[in-house]
Amino acid sequence: MNNERYKYPPVDALDIKEIEVWLEEMAGRGLFLKEAGPYAWLFAEEEPKTVRYRIEPAAGKKGKLDADRQADYEAMGWHYVAKYNTYYHIFMADHPETEELHTDRIVESFSLKMLEKKIRKDLVFLAVLWAFIAVDSFFSSTHFLRYPVLSFIELRPAVILYRLFMAAWFFKTLFLVLKVHKLRKMLAEGIPVKVKKVSGKRIRKKRIGHTLERIGIGFLIAGLVLSFFPERMGEPLEQAMTAGRFLTLELLEERGGEEGAGWAAKETEEEGESGGTVWQRFNILTAGNYELYERDADKKTDAPASSLHVQYFRMRFPCLTGALFSEVQRKYISGTLTAGDPLTAENALGAFTIVYGIGEDGTQAAAARQEDDVILIEYSGPEMLKEKTELIGELLVSERRRRY
């Protein structure tokens, strides 16, 4: 018969006084501590009895307990039970009248100071790590403030998950430092420490906290896994033709060619060389996101090389589509020389919004939105994008059909 079971502490593990009371209550129910894990604590089921538990902050390196101190505590009637992380050791006395580990509150306060110092080191490490992240993000901070939705889409999922985990861990550690510091000050000043009753509401709150911690660790693991995958994946001509249809220079400039060739991407190697490729990007905010690059000269004439850049976004959260379309306009259209007002056009699905602009170097830009789809087209060549509204509308229809 298995007489061991796991229990979650109903309070934070560094609520030292509450943990002591909780362990004594568990002993009164016949459950005695064997191991203190990072989340669940292991108890052995025995005959209920009245005992006392006391927690001694770890002073040694890596949380080790001084052998002489342990021998002194054993002589006083306090038996070693378990260690929690590198933070503290737990002792139990079989008799309620056993002398306290510390009768001087100043000495007890000093031992807590060592614990506070240990946690503060963790906080400093996290703060330094965040400083490196801040320096790394400094030059992109203006871009993030102006285009928050675009910035999140362009960020690698692994980076987002890392930062969420680091933020949660930093604030949790800060909270622990403040908690231990407050307890130490109360002991040093002789203020009685009131142990709050562990209510059902508090237990539920702590369980939620455990769940959030697990989610945070899940973010870290997911970030580590995703970091092994490429940020985006390119598709050459053959795969693009089988996967669906894409706007290319051949179709935009009406060059002709084999049937169906205008809706497929052509293979490329490096940016600036002839050819084209479709890059699929994976991120949290979009259910579909690709970029198409193409640079090619018209083989039938001596016209200069044309270039095309298409970005397609299908938002996972429709409420963000308007913000994304607004940011695309500000970044790619509003700063051009001939930025126009948004226009309304029609395609097979109904009305859609489109806006045009031409930059100083002659590069044309068009941004279109229909429901939760947003498309940006940047083009340098002999054609006028304003005359291709119908074609852009067909592209929106094509993307919607691809989805289903």
C-alpha positions in Angstrom: 0.0 0.0 0.0 1.4 3.4 -1.0 1.4 5.6 2.1 3.0 8.6 0.3 1.2 11.5 -1.4 2.0 14.9 -2.9 0.5 18.2 -1.7 0.9 21.7 -3.0 1.7 24.4 -0.4 -1.4 26.6 0.0 0.9 29.7 0.3 4.1 30.8 -1.3 7.1 28.7 -0.2 8.8 31.8 1.2 5.8 32.7 3.4 7.9 31.0 6.1 5.6 31.4 9.1 2.6 30.2 7.2 4.5 27.2 5.9 5.5 26.2 9.4 1.9 26.3 10.6 0.7 24.4 7.5 3.2 21.6 8.1 2.1 21.3 11.7 -1.6 21.1 10.5 -0.7 18.4 8.0 1.1 16.4 10.8 -2.1 16.7 12.9 -3.9 15.0 9.9 -1.2 12.3 9.8 0.9 13.6 6.9 4.6 14.2 7.6 6.9 16.0 5.2 9.6 13.9 3.4 10.7 16.1 0.5 10.1 19.8 -0.5 9.9 20.0 -4.3 9.8 23.1 -6.4 6.0 22.8 -6.6 4.5 19.7 -5.0 5.8 18.5 -1.6 6.0 14.8 -0.7 4.3 13.6 2.6 4.3 10.2 4.3 1.1 9.0 5.9 1.5 8.0 9.6 -0.4 8.2 12.8 -1.4 11.8 13.5 0.4 13.6 16.3 1.2 17.1 17.5 4.7 18.2 16.3 6.4 21.5 15.6 8.2 22.6 12.4 10.7 25.3 12.1 12.5 26.7 9.0 16.1 27.7 9.0 17.4 29.8 6.1 20.4 28.3 4.3 23.7 30.1 5.0 26.1 27.7 3.2 27.0 27.6 -0.5 24.5 26.0 -2.7 22.1 25.7 0.3 24.3 23.3 2.2 23.7 22.8 5.9 26.6 23.2 8.3 27.3 19.8 10.0 28.1 21.3 13.4 24.9 23.4 13.3 22.8 20.3 12.4 24.4 18.4 15.3 23.5 21.2 17.7 19.9 21.3 16.5 19.6 17.5 16.8 20.9 17.8 20.4 18.1 20.3 21.1 15.5 17.9 19.8 15.1 19.2 16.2 15.4 16.6 13.5 16.3 17.4 10.0 13.5 16.8 7.5 14.1 18.4 4.1 15.6 21.3 2.1 13.6 23.6 -0.1 15.7 24.6 -3.2 18.8 26.4 -1.9 16.8 28.8 0.3 16.1 27.0 3.6 16.1 23.8 5.6 13.1 22.4 7.5 13.4 20.8 11.0 10.8 19.0 13.1 10.5 18.5 16.9 8.5 15.6 18.2 7.6 17.4 21.5 5.6 20.7 21.6 7.8 21.9 24.5 11.1 21.6 22.6 13.2 24.7 22.9 13.0 27.1 20.0 15.8 27.1 17.4 16.2 30.8 17.9 15.1 32.6 21.1 16.7 35.9 20.0 14.7 37.7 17.3 17.8 39.6 16.2 19.6 36.4 15.4 16.6 35.1 13.6 16.4 38.3 11.6 20.0 38.0 10.7 19.4 34.5 9.3 16.6 35.9 7.1 19.0 38.6 5.9 21.2 35.8 4.4 18.1 34.4 2.6 17.2 37.9 1.4 20.7 38.4 0.1 20.5 35.1 -1.8 17.3 36.0 -3.5 18.5 39.5 -4.2 21.5 38.0 -6.1 19.0 36.2 -8.3 17.2 39.5 -8.9 20.4 41.2 -9.8 21.2 38.5 -12.4 17.7 38.9 -13.9 18.1 42.7 -13.9 21.4 42.4 -15.8 19.9 40.1 -18.3 17.0 42.5 -18.8 19.6 45.3 -19.3 21.2 43.3 -22.2 17.7 42.8 -23.7 16.9 46.5 -23.3 20.2 47.5 -25.1 19.5 45.0 -27.8 16.0 46.5 -28.2 17.0 50.1 -27.9 17.3 50.9 -31.6 14.1 49.2 -32.4 12.1 50.8 -29.6 10.9 53.7 -31.7 9.8 51.3 -34.4 7.9 49.2 -31.8 6.1 52.3 -30.4 5.0 53.5 -33.8 4.2 50.1 -35.3 3.4 47.7 -32.3 1.4 45.1 -34.3 3.9 45.0 -37.2 6.7 44.7 -34.7 5.1 41.7 -33.0 4.5 40.0 -36.3 8.1 40.5 -37.3 9.5 39.2 -34.0 10.4 35.6 -33.9 8.0 33.6 -31.7 10.9 32.3 -29.7 12.0 35.8 -28.8 8.4 36.7 -27.6 8.2 33.6 -25.4 11.7 34.2 -23.9 10.7 37.8 -23.0 7.4 36.8 -21.5 9.2 34.2 -19.3 11.9 36.6 -18.2 9.4 39.3 -17.3 7.3 36.9 -15.2 10.4 35.5 -13.5 11.8 39.0 -12.7 8.7 40.3 -11.1 8.2 37.1 -9.1 11.7 37.3 -7.7 11.2 41.0 -6.9 8.1 40.1 -5.0 9.9 37.4 -3.0 12.7 39.9 -2.1 10.2 42.4 -0.7 8.4 39.7 1.2 11.5 38.3 3.0 12.7 41.9 3.6 9.4 42.8 5.3 9.5 39.7 7.5 13.1 40.4 8.5 12.4 44.0 9.5 9.4 42.9 11.6 11.6 40.4 13.5 14.4 42.9 14.0 12.0 45.5 15.4 10.2 43.1 17.7 6.9 43.4 15.8 4.7 40.2 16.3 4.4 38.3 13.0 0.7 37.6 12.4 0.2 34.3 10.6 -2.8 34.6 8.2 -5.3 31.8 8.2 -5.1 29.6 5.1 -8.5 30.0 3.7 -10.0 28.1 0.7 -9.8 31.3 -1.3 -6.1 31.6 -0.6 -5.6 28.0 -1.6 -7.3 28.5 -4.9 -5.3 31.7 -5.5 -2.1 29.8 -4.9 -3.1 27.0 -7.2 -3.7 29.6 -9.9 -0.1 30.9 -9.2 1.3 27.4 -9.6 -0.5 27.1 -12.9 0.9 30.4 -14.1 4.4 29.3 -13.1 4.0 26.2 -15.2 2.7 28.2 -18.1 5.8 30.4 -17.7 8.1 27.4 -17.9 6.1 26.2 -20.9 6.9 29.6 -22.5 10.6 28.9 -21.9 10.5 25.4 -23.2 8.5 26.4 -26.3 11.0 29.2 -26.9 13.9 26.8 -26.8 12.2 24.4 -29.2 11.2 27.2 -31.6 14.7 28.6 -31.6 15.8 25.5 -33.5 13.4 26.2 -36.3 14.0 28.9 -39.0 12.2 32.2 -38.7 10.7 31.7 -42.1 10.8 29.1 -44.9 11.2 29.9 -48.6 9.3 28.2 -51.4 10.7 27.9 -54.9 8.7 27.8 -58.1 7.5 24.2 -58.1 6.2 24.2 -54.5 4.6 27.6 -54.9 2.7 26.4 -58.0 1.3 23.4 -56.1 0.5 25.4 -52.9 -1.6 28.1 -54.5 -1.5 31.3 -56.6 0.7 34.4 -56.1 1.0 37.8 -57.7 4.1 38.0 -59.8 5.7 40.5 -62.2 4.6 38.4 -65.2 1.0 38.9 -64.2 1.4 42.5 -63.0 3.1 43.6 -66.2 1.0 41.3 -68.5 4.0 39.7 -70.1 2.1 36.6 -71.1 3.7 33.2 -71.0 2.5 29.7 -70.2 -1.0 29.4 -68.9 -1.2 29.9 -65.1 2.4 31.0 -64.9 1.5 34.5 -63.8 0.1 33.3 -60.5 3.2 31.4 -59.4 6.4 32.6 -57.8 9.8 32.0 -59.5 12.8 30.7 -57.8 15.5 33.0 -56.4 18.8 32.8 -54.6 19.9 36.2 -53.1 17.9 39.5 -52.8 18.7 41.6 -55.9 19.2 38.7 -58.2 16.8 37.6 -60.9 13.9 35.4 -60.0 11.5 35.3 -57.1 10.6 33.4 -53.9 7.8 33.1 -51.4 8.7 33.2 -47.7 6.3 31.8 -45.2 6.6 33.4 -41.8 5.2 31.8 -38.6 4.1 34.0 -35.7 1.5 34.3 -33.0 -0.7 37.1 -34.3 -1.3 35.8 -37.9 -3.0 32.7 -39.2 -1.3 33.3 -42.5 1.7 35.5 -43.4 4.0 35.4 -46.4 6.4 37.7 -48.3 7.0 37.4 -52.0 10.2 39.0 -53.5 10.8 39.1 -57.3 13.3 41.0 -59.4 13.3 40.3 -63.1 14.0 42.0 -66.5 11.5 41.7 -69.3 13.2 39.3 -71.6 11.4 40.6 -74.7 12.6 44.2 -74.3 15.6 46.2 -73.1 13.5 47.6 -70.2 15.3 48.0 -66.9 14.7 45.3 -64.2 11.4 45.4 -62.4 11.1 44.5 -58.7 8.1 43.4 -56.7 7.6 42.9 -53.0 4.3 41.5 -51.7 3.4 41.0 -48.0 0.2 39.2 -47.1 -1.3 39.1 -43.5 -4.3 37.1 -42.4 -4.9 38.1 -38.8 -5.6 35.5 -36.2 -7.4 38.1 -34.1 -9.7 40.2 -36.3 -9.8 43.0 -33.8 -6.2 43.8 -34.7 -6.7 44.0 -38.4 -7.7 47.7 -38.4 -4.6 48.6 -36.3 -2.3 46.6 -38.7 -3.8 48.2 -41.8 -3.3 51.6 -40.2 0.3 50.9 -39.4 1.0 49.6 -42.9 -0.4 52.8 -44.3 1.7 55.0 -42.0 4.9 53.0 -42.7 4.7 52.4 -46.4 2.2 54.9 -47.8 1.9 58.1 -45.7 5.5 59.1 -46.2 5.4 58.9 -50.0 5.2 61.9 -52.2 1.8 61.2 -53.7 0.1 59.4 -50.8 -3.6 59.3 -51.5 -6.7 58.8 -49.4 -8.2 55.3 -48.9 -10.5 54.3 -51.7 -13.3 51.7 -51.9 -13.4 49.1 -54.6 -15.3 45.9 -55.4 -14.3 42.3 -56.1 -16.2 39.0 -56.1 -16.3 39.0 -52.2 -17.7 42.6 -51.9 -16.1 45.9 -51.0 -12.5 46.3 -50.0 -10.3 49.3 -49.1 -7.2 50.3 -51.0 -4.7 53.2 -50.8 -1.8 54.1 -53.1 1.4 56.1 -52.9 4.6 56.8 -54.9 8.0 57.3 -53.2 10.8 59.7 -54.1 12.7 56.9 -56.0 9.6 56.1 -58.0 8.7 53.0 -56.1 5.0 52.5 -55.9 3.1 51.1 -52.9 -0.4 49.9 -52.5 -2.1 48.6 -49.3 -5.5 46.8 -49.4 -7.7 45.4 -46.7 -10.8 43.1 -46.9 -12.2 41.8 -43.6 -9.2 40.2 -41.7 -6.9 40.1 -44.8 -4.3 42.8 -45.4 -2.0 43.0 -48.5 0.9 45.3 -49.1 2.5 45.6 -52.6 5.7 47.5 -53.4 6.5 47.7 -57.1 9.2 49.4 -59.2 8.5 49.1 -62.9 6.7 50.6 -65.9 3.2 49.8 -64.8 1.0 51.9 -62.6 -0.4 50.2 -59.5 -3.5 52.5 -59.6 -4.5 50.8 -62.8 -4.2 47.4 -61.2 -7.0 47.7 -58.6 -9.0 45.0 -60.2 -6.0 42.7 -60.2 -5.4 43.4 -56.5 -9.0 42.7 -55.8 -8.6 39.3 -57.5 -5.5 38.6 -55.3 -7.7 39.2 -52.2 -10.3 36.7 -53.5 -7.5 34.2 -54.3 -6.2 34.4 -50.7 -9.7 33.9 -49.3 -10.2 30.8 -51.5 -6.8 29.5 -50.5 -7.9 29.6 -46.9 -10.9 27.4 -47.5 
